[in-house]
Structure formats: structure tokens, C-alpha cells
């Protein structure tokens, strides 16, 4: 059995050799092949593919259980969806390879059964994402910052895995025991999951990628981290509270954005927070809720990134304050955006309501956790309504050139139709998704309790829109985040290294050089050097106390000694070096006796 990840990764090797339509057909076939490989892997009952590197060090390249079977289908389908969306133009080789490598790496993480294999695919996912970011013009700085974050996260994950393997005596992937390895693995995964305050790479990097790169980025990195949290298990309530803080923090900052892709990037953080909170609950229902929301968020968030990308592609701007009236010029894209937006907001009948109901129900086991997630849901409705209204339904500003705006290309519309159809399908028939969940948890998105709760969320958001006047107007935004602190600290470090530290180092080097030169000079004739030093020290006193003739004679004698130095014939007695050597030995013996 060939692991599905290897099929996709092998397929990307041919991408640079193909061009135009041939490349599009090949990439689509590779994405479809990944889905076929996943289906065959699950249906044939292949349970494990492994080999031993050394005694006690085993690499499990492929293993299947209900959690992996579910996640594998999700990531394989998402890979094909991202490819389908990208077909609207000639596929750039680097970006296309990045999309395929991201999908392959995510599947590699899903089916890996040991820490070594997980780490290899984890790093491959980071490199693939970096390739997609750097494929876009003007993304050098964002890509570099992304790289720094993931070097740190990868180092923490590697150290945590190494400690866990040493403590447990096995490389096999499983629940992590509390200890240093536990904390390091949590930080390593937390970087990719966008834990606060390790989250700033998301709104920094995602908007810098191309419109197709942003779709792929929104799918893989954070969701692979969610999956790894699930399979390493037992994280406890600290992770649940981190999830709640992510949900609120991300929602608040999404509300404060004017750039549509920064808004959606913060929304990624917020919705991953729901998943992390559900994982932290630690129950079967919580794990199922996290996995369900992972699949649903991939659908509606990628749909929103697709719709936003289509608008940016046609208008050339991503600022809500510069957009408007897209419902007239891009009606099909508008429908897709409305479906994705209200699925994100949790409107009953769409897939977001299904998994949000599961998460909030699971969170009820921890006091105050569910109310915090409901507050985040209210803020989510606010920024979704702002996004839809300002981009699609308000009157277009005069500055927008409406004459050159047309509906999205066919490939974009096809991908958005598939994603929107899945949002509707899983929302209206929730059992189609819950039947795939490993724990068998059933959702109740149409229960009277959840419908009442949803109505309260939407009514609260409506009241806030009426009462808080700035929410009804575009143009204001707050883009500062904690990364400003990191950047300031980085600039301060660079200044310290290049100015004070460099100056101090130069002074120390000069002082050491002078001392070394002096010791070297003295060692050539210690007796004569002592005489010259003594005469040089006495020279100011001679000038002050003696007559000019005596002073001139003194200076002439001193100059003559300096010129002849290190003339050993002058003023050196045979016992000179011996006396110095004996003095040094005596001094060292004295120090030894004192210290002893």
C-alpha cells in the first residue's frame, strides 16, 4: 500500500516539466488521485506500513484508525478543492508545487504513526507554506517572519518529541505524558495552531500570498495542528481556556479590520480557538466537536477566501472601504460569500451551526467556557455582516471603477459552488457528517435550545450594530497587534548588537590588543623595558624640576634607549631573566598558598 501523501508528493515532481493545460490536467489528476488513495486505504483495511531504523526506533509511515480515516478524507478533499480554485489561470510552478506539497504533508501528518515521521512532514508543511507565500510579489518580509516563527515552533516540537521518546522508550505517536516534553510539544503545535501570542504570522502572511495561495494556507497549517492536538491527547483545561481566548481575541481583531483577507485571517484564529477549546474539554464529545468544526471551517473559510480572492482578482483592492456593489457585478460570487459568511456565523441550516452547537454543548462541562464561546459567536456575526454589507451590498464608492468588473472566472465559481454546496448539505443533513466522526457523537443543531441560543446571538449582534454607530461605517481599522512589540524588540536587539555591544567589543579588542602588544614588547627585554618605562614615567617630573640642559640630556638618553631597544647588550646583567623568572614562580606559589 502506497501512503496517499507519497502519491501527491510524487505527483508534484512533474509539475515543473509541464505547462499550460497539461499542467492543469496533471495537477487535477494528482489531487483526485489523493482522494482515491485515501478511499482505498480505508476500504482495503490496510492498518499499518512501518519499518525499523534501529532497535527501538520505528517509523510508521502509514496507519489507519477512525480519527485518521476521517481527517484523511477531509484533507484530501480540501487539496482537490484548492487545486480546482487555482485552475482559473496558468498555474505558476512554485505556487502549484506549494499547494500539492501542503496537501501531501498534511496527509503525511494524518497517517503518521510515530514522532519522527510527524516531524518530517511537519517541516515539509512549513516549507510548502513558505513557498506559497514567497511566490507572491512583495511578500519577502512576511515570509521571513513566517519562517522565524516556524523555526521556533519546529525546534520546540523536535525537542519535545525527543524528550518524549527518551522518557517513554518508544517513537510511536500517542498521548504525551506531562513534563518538559509535554510543554515543548504544546508550544510547537501551538505555533501552527496560532496560540495567543504566537499567532501574528497568520494575519501577516495570509494576506500577502496570492488569492490561490491564501485559500490553501487557510486550509492546511492550522488544521494539521488541530489534528495533532487530537492524536497526542490529554491536554487539559489550560488548552480549553487558550481556545476560548483565541476565539474572542481573533473575533475582536477581525471586527477591527478593513482589509478583507486580514479579517478572514483573524477569523481563522477565532475558529481554530473553538476547536482547541473543544479538545481541551477532553471528552469524546469534545474531540468529535473539534473534528467536525475542523472540516466545516475548512469548507466555509476556504469559501470565504475564494470569494474574497475573486473580488480582489476583479477589482485589484482588498480594502472594504474601497469596495461595494459587488452584488450587482458579481452575483454568483455574492451568493457564495453569503453562504460562507452565514455558515461561519452559525446560521441554522448551514454547516457552521452543526459544529458550533457541538462545541458549545461539549464546553458546557467546564464552567464559564461556553459563555465565552457564545460571546465570540456574537462578535463573529458582527464582522460577517460588516464584510458582506461593505463588500457586496452597499452602494459602490465613486473611486471604484465598476466598468471593468465582471463575474469570477469559471474555475473559481466551480470551486465556490462545491464548497457552498457542502456547507448546505452538511447543514441540512448533519448526520452525513456526524456519521463519519470517530466517537459517534450526534449533533442537535435544530433543537429548540440551540435555535433559541442562535436567535439570541443574532439579536445581540443586531442590537450592537444599531447602538454602536462606527460598526455601520467602513474605513476605520486597527491593524496593530502584538507583533508590533516583537518588531520593536527585534529593532532594539539589532541596535544593541550594532551600536553599544559592537562599540564595547571594539573597545575591549583594542584594550586586549594594547595589553598583548605591551606584554610582547616587555618580554623582548624585560630589564631594559622596565628602565624605559620608569624613565618615561619620570619624564614629566624631570621637565618640571630640572634645568633645560639636564632635561634635554635626559630626553636624549631616553630616546637613545628606545631606539636601541631591545639591545640586550645594554644594561642587562646575566641574572636579569633569572630574577624575573624566580619572582614569577614565587608570586604564583604565594597565590597557590593563599587560595589553598
N, C-alpha and C positions, 0 to 999 in steps of 0.2 A: 504494500500500500504506500503510495507516494503522498506525503502530507500536502494538504491544499496550499499551504504557504509556499512550498517549493515549486508548485506549478505556476503560481503567479510570479514568483521571483525569477524563475527560469524564463517565463514569457517576456519579462521586461528587457532581457538582454538583446532581443531582436529589435527593440524599438528604434535605436539609432540607425539601423540598417534599412528601415522602411520610411516611406514618405507619403504625404497626401492621403488619398483614400485607402491605400494599402495599410498605412499605419493605423487609421481609424478602425478598419475591419479587424486587424490583428489585435488591437488593444481591447476591442469589444469582445472578441473571441476569448481572450485571456480572462477577462472579467467573468464571462459566462462559464468558462472552464473552472474557475474557482468555486462557483456555486455548485456545479456538477460534482466536483471533487468532494465538497463538504457533504452533499447529499449521499454520495456513495460511501463516504467514510462512516456516516451514521447508520445507513441502511445495511451495510455489509457486516456490521458488528465487529469491525476491527477495533480492538481495545487498546493496543499499545505497540509502538515501534521504538526500540531503545537499543543502546549498546553501551558497553563498559569502557571508559577511558583508562581506568586503573582500578585496583581493588578498592571498593567503597565509593568510587566516583562513577556514577551512572548518568548518562544523558538520555532523557526520554523525549524524543523529537515529536512524538505524537501519542496522545492518549485521549480517550473519549469518556465522558460521563454526561449526565443530563445538563449540567451547567455549561460545559464546553460545547455540547451539541447545539444548545440554544444560542450561545454567543457566537459560535462559528457561522450559523445561518445569518445572524444579524450583520456581522462584519462583511461576509461575502456578498450579501445583497447590497450593502452600503457601498462597497467597492464598485460594483457594476453601476449603481446609481450615479456615483461621482464621475465615472467614465462616460456614461450616457450624456450627462450635462456638458461635459467638456467637448463633445463632438461638434459643437456649433462653429468651430473654427479649425484651421490647421493646427494639429496638436504639436506644441513645442516639445522636443525630445526630452529635455531636462525635467520639465514640469510633469510630463506624462510618466516618465520613469519614477518621479517622486510619488505620484498618485498610486501607481502599481506597487511600489516598494512599501508605501504606508499600509495598503491593504494586505500585502503579504506579511509584513511584520506584525500587524495586528492579529492575523490568523495564526502566525507563529507563536505569539504570546498566549493566545487562547488554548492552543492544543499542546503547549509545552508542559512537560511533567516534572521538570527539575529546574533548580535555580540558575544553572549555567545557561541552559537554552533560553530561559526567560530573559536573562540579562543580555544575551547576544541579540535577540530580536528587539529588546527594549532600546538598545543603542541604534539598531538599524532604523527603528521608527523615528528616533530623534534626527538622524541624518537625512532620512527621506523628507521629513517635515522641513528641515533646513533647506533642502534642495528646492522645495516648492516656494519657500519664502524668498530665497535668493534669485529665483527665476524671474521675479518681477523687478522692473526698474525702480531705483531709489529705495531699495529695501535692505541695503548693506548694514546700516546701524541696527535695525530691528532684528535682522538675522544674527548679528554678532551678540546682541543681548540675549536672544533666544538660546544661542549656543552656550553662553556663560551659565544661564540657569540650568540647562540640561547637563552640562559637565558637572555642576554641583550635585544635581539630583542623581545622576548616574553614579558618581563617586559614593554618595550615601547608600544607594541601593547595593552597589558592589560590596562595600564594607559590611553592610547589614547581612547580605546573603552569605558572605564568607564567615562571619561570626556565627550565624545560624547553622551553617553546615558543620562548623567545628564543634559547636555545642551539641547538636543533635546526632552527629556522626553520619548524616545522610544528606545527599544532594537533592532528594526528592522534594517537590513542591508541596507545601501543606501549611496548616496553621502555624503561625510563628509564636514561639514561647516568649513571654515578657523578659526584657533585658535590653542590653545595648543594641543587639541586632534588631530587636523589635522596633526600637525608636528610630534607628537609621533607615530601616525599610519603610517605616511610615513616612519619614521625611522624603525619601527617594521617590516613593509613589506619589506623595503629596505634591511634589513639584509638578508632575504631569497632570495631577488632578486639579491643580490651581488652588491649593490651600492658601488661605489668607495667612501671612502676607507674601506668599511665594507665587502670586497669581498674575503679576503685572506683565508677564510675557504674552498673555492671551490678548488683551486689548492693544498691546504694542505690535505683535506680529501678525495677527489675523487680518487686520485691515490693510496691511502692507502687501500681502500676497495678491495675486491676480484674482479675478472673480471666480475662476475654476479652482484655484489653489485654496481660497477661503472655504469653499464647500468641503473639500477633502480634509482640511485642517480641523474644521468643526466636528468631523465625524470621529477621527481615529485616536488622537493623542489622549484626550481627557477620558474617553470611554474605555480605552485599553487600561487606563489607570483604575477606573471603577471596577472593571473585571478582575484585575489583580488584587484589589482590596477584598473582593468577594472570595477568591480562592485561597487567600492567605488567612482569612477569617479571624474572628475573636478580637476585634479591635476595641470594643467597649464604648462607654458613653462619651469619652473625650472626643472620639471621632464623630459621634452624633451631634455634639454641640458645635464642632467645627463645621459640619454640614449645614447646620442652621445659620451660623454666622456667614457662610458663603452664600446661602440663599438670600439673606437680607442684604448683605453688602453688594452682591452682584446686581440685585434688583434696583437698589438705590442708585448705584452708579450708571446702570442702564438708563434710568429715568433722566439722568443729568446730561446725556449725550446728545449732540446734534448730528454727528456722523453715524450713518445707519449701521455700518459694519462694526464700529466701536460699541454701539448699542447692543448689537447681537453678540459681540464678544463677551460683554459683561453678562448678557443673558446666559451664555454658555456656563459661566462660573456659577450663576444662581441656580440653574437647573442641575448641574453636577452636585451642587450643595444638597439638593433634595435626595439624590442617590446616596451620597455619603452619609447623610443623616439616617436614611433607612438601613444602610449597612451597619452603622453604629448601634442601632437598636438591637441587633444580634439575633433576632428571631428568624424562623423560616419565612414568616410573612414579610419581614423587613428585607430579607435577601431577595425574595421574589419581587417585591415592590421596586427595589433598586434596579433589578434586571429588566423589569417591564418599562420603567421610566427611561432606562438607557436606550432601549430600542425605540421608544416613542420620541425621545428627544432627538435621536439621530434623524428620524423622519421629519418632524416639524421644524427642527432647527436647520437642517440642510435645506428644507423647502424655503425657509425664510432667507437663508443666504443665497439660494438660487434666485429668488425673486428680487432681492436687493442687487445681486450681481447683474441681472437683466436690466434693471433700471440704470445702474451705473454704466453698463455697456452702451446703452442707447443715449444717455444724457451726458456722460462724462463727469458727473459730480456725485458725491456720496453724502452731501450735506442736506439734511431735511429742510433747512431754511432756504435752500436754493431749489427745492423740488416742489411738486404739486401737480394736480390734474392728471396724474398717470392713469387714472381710471378711464379717461376718455381715449387716450392714445395707446394704452397697453391693457385692454380689458381682461384678457386671459391671464396675464401676469398678476393683475389685481385680484382676480378670483383665487389664484394660488396663494397669494400673500394673505388674503383674508382667512383662508382655511388654515394656513400655517400659524398665523397670529392668534386666532381664537383657539386652536389646538394647544398652543403654548399657554394661553390664558386659562385653559381648563374648562372650556365651554362643553357642557354635556352633549354627547353625540359625536365628539371628536376624540381622538386617541389620548390627548393630554389629560382629559378628565378621568380616564380609566386609571392611569398610573399615579396621578396625583391623589386620587381617592385612596389607592392602596398605600401610598407613602404616608399620608396623614393618618390613616387608620392604624398603620404599624407604629407611627410615632406616638400614638396615644399612650403607649406603655411607659414613656418617660415624661414626668411632669414638666409642663411648660414648653415642651418641644413642638407639639402640634400647633399651639397658638402662634409660635414664631414663624412656622412654615405658612400658616394662613396669612399672617401679615405680609410675608414675602409674596404670596399669591395676589394680594390686593395691589401691591406695587407693580407686579407683573402686568396686571390688567391695565394699569395706568400707562406704562411705557408701550404696551402693544397698541393701545388706542391712539396714542400720540404718533407712533410710527405709521400706522395705517392712514390716519387722517392727513398728516402733513405731507406724506409722500404721494398718496393716491387720490384723496377725496377733496382736499381744499382747492381753492382756485389757484392755478399756477401763477407764480410770481412773474412780473414783467421781464425780469432778467433771463428767464428760461426760454431758450429757442425751441418752441413747440413744433416748428415746421419740419425739423429733421428727426423727429422721434417716431419710431414705429414699434409694432409689437415685437416681442422677443423672437429670436431665431427658433426654428422648428425643434432642434435638438434640446434647447433649453426648455421649451414648452413640453416636450415629451417627458423629460426628467421630472419637471414640476408636476405633470399630470400623474405620473406614477406615485410620487411622494404624497401628493394631495389625496389620491385615491386610497392609499394605505391609511392615511390619517382618518378618512371617513370610514373605511372598512373596519378597522380595529376599534373605532369609537362607537359604531352602531352595533357591531357584533364582537364584544370584548372577549368572548370565550375563544375566539380564533387565536388570540394572543396568550391568554391565561392557560390554555391547554398545553402550551409549549413550555411553561415555566417549570423548573425542576422541582419546586416544592408543592405544586398543585394548588396554590392559593387562588381563590376566586375573588374577583373584584365586584363591587356593587356601585358602579357609577350612576345608576338610575334609582338608587334608594332615596326615600324621602329625606332622610337625614343629610345625605350628601348634596341633594338638589337644593335643600334649604341653605346649607352651608355655602354652596356656589352662588346662590342668589344673593346672600349677604355679602360675599366678596365683591360681586359686580356692583351691587348697590353702593357699597362703601367707596369703591373706586369712582363711581359716578358722582357721588357727593363731593369727593375731593376735587374732581375736575371742575365742578361748579363753584366750589368755595375758594380754591387756590387759583387765582387768576393767571399767574405765569405758566401754569401747566397747559393753558389753552393757546399759548403763543410759541412759535418756533424762534430759533436764533440764539437763545441762551443755552449755555452748556458749561460744564465744569469738567475739564479733562485732566486736571491734576490728580495724581494718585500717589501712593506711597513710593512709586518708582522715582519720584522727584527727590525723595530723601536718599534713595540709593544712588542716584546720579550725583547729588551733591556730595555724598560721602566718597564716591569714586573720584570726583574732581579734587576734593580735599586730599585724598590719598596721593593722587598724581602730583599735586602741588607740593605736598610734603616730601615726596621722593625726589622731585626735580629741583626743589629750592632748598629748604632747611637741611634735609638729610644729605643731599648732594653737596651742599656747601660745607657741612660738618665733616663729611667724608673727605672732601678735598683738603680741609684744614688738617685733619688727622694724618692724611697721607703726606702732606708737606712736613708736618712735625716729625713723623716717623723717618721721612727721607733725611731731614736735617740731623736727627739723632744718629741715624745709620752712618751718614757722611762724617759726622764728628767722631764717632767711635772708630771708623775706618782710619780717619786722619790721625787720631791719637795713637792707634795701635801700630802705626808705622815707625814711631819713635817716641814712646811714652814719656821718657825723661825730658827730651827736648820740647815735646808738646806741652808738658807741664810748665816749663820755663817760659815758653812763648805766651801761654795763657796767663800766667802770673804777671809777666811784664805788660801784656795788653791790658789787664785789669788795673795795673798801677799807673798806666799812662796818663789818665786824667789828673791824678794827684801830682804827678811829676810836672805836668804843664802848669798846674795851679801854684806849686810851691817852689819850683826851681827857676833859675835864670834862663834866658833864651838859649845860650850856648850849651848849657847842660841838657836842656830839653832836646835840642837838635841832635846832640851826641846820643842821647837815649833812644830817640826815634830812629837814628841811623843804625844803631846796634840791633834794634828790634827788627827793622826792615831786613838787615843782613841775615838775621836768624831765620826769618820767614822764607827768604829766597833760597837759603841753603837747606831748608827742611826737606826731607828727613835725613840730613847728612849725619850718619851715625858716628863719624869721626869727631864730631864736635860735641863736647860736653857730656859724653856718655862713658860712664865707668863700667867696668866689666860686671860689677854686681848689680847694675840697674835693673835689668829684666828679672834677675833672681829675686831681688827685694820686692818687686811688684807682684811676682807670682806667689811668693810666700805670704804677702799681705792679703791677696785674694783668697788663698786657701785658709788663712787664719780667720778672715771675715766669714767665709762660708761655714767653717767649723763653729764659730760663735753663733751664727743663725741656727744651725742644727741643734746646738746645745740648748738655746733658748726655747725653740719650738718643741723640743722633746720634753 
